Each structure stands twice: as C-alpha cells, then as structure tokens.
C-alpha cells in the first residue's frame, strides 16, 4: 500500500475547506497531544489528512510517513491505519471524509 500524496497546498484554512467540500469531502480541525496514538482506524469512505502544526505519523500496512505541513494525504476507504502524534508539541490537522 502506498500513501497517496494528493498535492501540496499553500492555501488558507477557509480555502482548503472550500476546496475539500468542492471535491466532496468534509473538513474538520483535530488536535492531539505528543505521544497520542489512534490504532486500527478504519473509515467507510476515503479520508483526507493535512497537518497544520506539529508532527504526525500515519502508518498504513507498516509503511509510516510523516507528512509535512500543508501536504495532503489521501487514505482510501476500508484501509486500516494508525495515527501517531510525534514531536514535543501538540499537533493540529485537518481531516475530512468523502461525503457519500
């Protein structure tokens, strides 16, 4: 399984939200503290992630990636993955599921 780098985005939060909604995705801001881990995440729909601040590692089938701020990652529907907050500061990211 490969990560799908949709594109690197240089937009404001409102522009990103508008772009994602035009593409059929929701858009919500999430936060996490250093060391937090969410295991075995699974969504019925495609998911987009974008780090705004701090560090995040996304692991799909043993392949881990730490996306840069502004890098959009697409996780296909029905793909089990793990999300870890890495580094010394809290992380903020955008997350959206494809609307059915």
C-alpha positions in Angstrom: 0.0 0.0 0.0 1.4 3.4 -0.9 0.5 6.7 0.5 -1.2 8.9 -2.0 0.1 12.4 -1.9 -2.7 14.4 -3.5 -0.9 17.7 -3.6 1.0 20.2 -1.5 -1.3 23.0 -0.7 -0.5 26.6 0.0 -3.9 28.0 1.0 -5.7 29.5 3.9 -7.9 27.3 6.1 -11.0 28.7 4.5 -9.7 28.0 1.0 -8.7 24.4 2.0 -12.2 23.8 3.4 -13.8 25.2 0.3 -11.5 23.1 -1.9 -12.3 19.9 0.0 -16.0 20.5 0.0 -16.0 21.1 -3.7 -14.2 17.7 -4.1 -16.9 16.0 -1.9 -15.0 15.9 1.4 -15.9 17.2 4.8 -13.3 19.3 6.7 -12.8 19.5 10.4 -9.9 20.6 12.5 -8.5 18.0 15.0 -5.9 18.2 17.7 -3.7 15.7 19.6 -1.0 15.7 22.3 2.5 14.4 21.9 2.6 10.6 22.3 -1.1 10.1 21.5 -1.8 7.1 19.2 -5.0 6.0 17.4 -4.7 2.3 16.4 -6.6 0.4 13.8 -8.6 3.3 12.3 -10.9 2.3 9.5 -13.4 4.5 7.6 -16.1 3.5 5.2 -15.1 6.4 2.9 -11.9 7.9 1.6 -10.2 10.3 4.1 -8.0 13.3 3.6 -5.5 14.4 6.2 -3.4 17.6 6.3 -1.0 18.6 9.1 -1.3 22.3 10.1 1.1 22.4 13.0 3.2 19.9 15.0 4.1 16.4 13.9 2.0 13.4 12.8 2.9 10.0 11.6 0.5 7.9 9.5 1.1 4.2 9.2 -0.6 2.1 6.6 0.2 -1.6 6.5 3.6 -1.0 8.2 4.5 1.9 5.9 4.9 5.0 8.0 5.1 8.6 6.7 5.4 11.9 8.5 3.6 14.4 6.2 4.9 18.0 6.1 2.7 20.9 7.0 0.4 21.6 4.0 0.9 18.1 2.5 -2.4 16.4 1.7 -2.6 12.7 2.3 -5.5 10.5 0.9 -6.3 7.3 2.7 -8.6 5.1 0.7 -11.8 3.8 2.1 -11.6 0.5 4.1 -7.8 1.0 4.7 -6.7 0.2 8.3 -4.2 2.8 9.5 -2.5 4.2 12.7 -2.1 7.8 13.5 0.6 9.0 16.0 1.4 12.4 17.3 5.2 12.8 17.1 7.4 15.6 18.5 7.3 17.7 21.6 4.3 20.0 20.8 0.6 19.3 20.2 -0.5 18.7 16.6 -3.3 20.3 14.7 -4.6 18.8 11.4 -7.5 18.9 9.1 -9.4 15.7 8.4 -12.3 15.0 6.1 -14.2 12.0 4.9 -15.7 11.8 1.4 -19.4 12.5 1.7 -21.5 9.7 0.4 
